[in-house]
């Protein structure tokens, strides 16, 4: 069945952050976030996804020689708590549940933002959860500190509610990818090789000249086409990778509009050896929106820092 423009736009924008409204209470119920929220909590996430974390994260570690990090994240709604310790289920808060694949095991964490405000201070509250979880529960900073040493963090998300700001601020270079988009973990080898090569085109990222530049990347993994886009945020690469699902000519402009509206730079590099026939639509969008396009093959020897 042909996807119409409205349906395709909804599909492509499904990864957009969609947090609940700000609430009056400052903090979420920590015990609820960790193990007491009817399975929609860190314990439930670990129980249902630990095996996948080990399998998929193990492949990321293997293929990258442990130079990439692997995270799984999921959003949960938990009740907020007032100063007297009373739970308020009508003012629920968004909590990010996360698991991280270490070299020899895994770690788990959670975080929220005070009053559920998208730009509020981050919150992690220690709980008495010994013996309740299948992975050690640590403060998120223990994981993000480890990820600072990595080239990239591959972050697979399980539902579409997340706050980009968390990853913009906490991680180094990262790629967000919906879980299941790459079904066979062997495909991570191609992803890692492609983006290692992409990263090699930068002299360094803390360069003011990069702040006006964004990037759209094209690659194929095990016969499936993917489109990724990146902005430079806080001197780091902040990116999303999505399957290329366009089957009809009329849908290509919808995809281009969806991607380019998320780009922050007025100079956009189109990076890849096959752009899946998207060039006419990208050129048209760039011309109409005063954007300068630059096409680069993966074999290019220049640097994106070059003027």
SVG drawing of the C-alpha trace seen along z (x, -y; Angstrom):
<svg xmlns="http://www.w3.org/2000/svg" viewBox="-4 -32 47 45">
<polyline fill="none" stroke="black" stroke-width="0.4" points="0.0,0.0 1.4,-3.4 2.3,-5.7 0.7,-9.1 2.5,-12.3 0.7,-12.6 1.4,-8.9 5.1,-9.1 5.6,-12.4 4.2,-10.8 6.5,-7.8 9.6,-9.9 8.9,-12.2 8.2,-9.3 11.5,-9.8 10.7,-13.4 10.8,-14.1 7.3,-14.2 7.6,-14.8 4.7,-15.4 3.9,-18.7 5.8,-20.3 4.5,-19.2 4.4,-20.9 6.4,-18.2 10.1,-18.4 11.1,-14.7 9.9,-11.4 9.3,-8.4 12.8,-6.8 11.6,-3.4 8.9,-3.4 11.5,-4.3 13.7,-1.4 11.5,1.5 8.0,0.6 6.0,-0.5 4.2,2.6 7.1,3.7 7.4,0.4 10.6,-0.3 14.3,0.3 13.9,3.9 11.4,4.7 13.6,3.2 16.6,5.3 14.6,8.5 13.2,8.1 16.2,6.7 19.4,7.8 20.1,10.7 19.7,8.4 22.0,5.8 24.7,8.4 24.3,9.8 24.0,6.5 26.3,4.5 28.9,7.3 29.0,7.1 29.4,3.3 32.3,3.8 33.8,6.5 33.5,4.7 34.8,1.5 37.6,3.0 35.8,1.4 36.1,-2.1 32.3,-2.5 29.8,-2.5 26.4,-0.8 23.3,-2.0 19.7,-0.9 17.1,-3.4 13.4,-3.4 11.0,-6.0 8.7,-5.2 6.0,-7.3 6.3,-7.2 4.4,-9.1 5.9,-12.2 6.3,-12.6 5.6,-15.6 7.7,-16.8 5.7,-14.6 6.5,-11.5 3.0,-11.1 2.8,-9.7 0.9,-11.7 -0.2,-9.5 -1.9,-12.4 1.4,-14.3 3.5,-11.6 7.1,-12.2 9.1,-11.0 12.0,-8.8 14.7,-7.5 15.7,-3.9 19.1,-2.9 21.4,0.0 25.1,-0.1 27.2,2.7 30.6,2.7 33.5,4.8 32.8,7.6 29.1,7.1 26.6,4.3 25.4,1.4 22.0,-0.1 20.8,-3.6 17.9,-6.0 17.4,-9.7 14.7,-12.3 14.5,-16.1 13.2,-18.1 9.5,-19.0 9.5,-17.1 10.7,-20.3 12.6,-19.4 15.4,-21.8 15.3,-21.1 18.2,-19.8 18.9,-16.1 17.8,-13.9 19.1,-10.5 18.2,-9.3 19.9,-6.3 17.6,-3.5 17.9,-0.4 17.7,2.1 20.3,4.7 19.2,8.1 16.2,6.7 18.0,6.0 19.9,8.1 22.4,5.4 24.2,3.0 22.3,-0.3 24.7,-3.2 24.4,-7.0 24.2,-7.9 27.5,-9.9 29.4,-6.6 28.3,-5.5 28.6,-8.9 32.2,-9.2 33.1,-5.9 31.5,-7.0 33.6,-10.1 36.5,-7.8 34.6,-6.3 34.5,-7.5 30.8,-7.2 27.9,-6.0 25.2,-3.9 22.0,-4.5 19.0,-2.2 15.7,-3.5 12.6,-1.4 9.9,-4.1 9.6,-7.5 9.6,-9.7 13.0,-11.0 14.8,-14.3 17.5,-15.1 19.0,-17.5 20.0,-14.6 22.2,-13.2 23.4,-16.5 24.7,-17.3 25.7,-14.0 27.3,-12.1 30.3,-12.7 29.5,-11.8 26.3,-9.7 23.8,-8.1 20.2,-7.5 18.6,-4.5 15.2,-2.9 15.6,0.6 15.0,3.2 16.0,0.9 19.1,3.0 17.8,6.5 21.0,8.5 23.8,7.3 26.3,8.2 25.1,5.0 26.8,3.0 30.1,3.8 29.1,1.8 27.7,-1.0 30.9,-1.3 33.2,-1.2 31.2,-3.8 31.0,-6.3 34.6,-5.7 35.5,-6.8 33.1,-9.7 34.7,-10.8 38.1,-10.7 37.1,-13.5 37.1,-15.9 40.4,-17.5 38.8,-18.2 35.2,-18.9 35.7,-21.9 36.0,-24.1 33.8,-27.3 33.7,-26.8 31.7,-23.6 28.9,-25.3 27.3,-26.4 27.6,-22.9 25.3,-19.8 25.6,-16.4 23.3,-14.0 24.8,-10.5 23.7,-7.6 24.7,-3.9 23.5,-0.4 23.6,2.3 23.0,5.9 21.0,4.7 18.9,2.2 19.3,-1.5 19.7,-4.0 19.8,-7.8 21.5,-9.5 21.7,-13.2 24.0,-15.0 24.3,-18.4 27.3,-19.8 26.1,-20.3 28.4,-21.3 31.4,-20.5 30.1,-17.0 28.3,-15.0 24.6,-14.5 23.0,-12.2 20.0,-10.0 20.0,-7.0 16.8,-5.8 15.9,-3.2 15.2,-4.6 11.6,-3.7 10.6,-5.6 9.2,-3.5 7.6,-6.1 8.9,-9.2 6.3,-11.4 7.5,-10.5 11.0,-11.7 10.3,-15.4 8.5,-14.5 11.6,-12.7 13.9,-15.5 11.7,-18.1 11.6,-15.9 15.4,-15.6 16.4,-19.1 14.0,-20.7 16.1,-19.1 19.4,-20.4 20.9,-23.5 23.6,-24.4 23.2,-26.5 26.0,-24.4 25.0,-20.8 27.4,-18.0 25.8,-15.1 28.1,-12.2 28.0,-8.8 28.6,-7.0 24.9,-6.4 22.3,-9.0 19.4,-6.7 18.2,-9.1 17.6,-11.9 19.8,-14.5 17.1,-16.4 14.9,-16.9 17.9,-17.9 19.1,-20.4 15.5,-21.9 15.1,-22.2 18.5,-23.8 17.8,-26.3 14.5,-27.3 15.9,-27.6 19.2,-29.3 21.3,-26.3 24.6,-25.4 25.1,-21.8 28.4,-20.0 28.5,-16.4 31.3,-14.2 32.2,-10.6 33.5,-8.3 36.9,-8.4 37.3,-12.2 40.6,-13.2 39.6,-16.7 38.4,-17.7 35.1,-19.1 37.0,-21.7 38.4,-23.2 36.8,-26.4"/>
</svg>
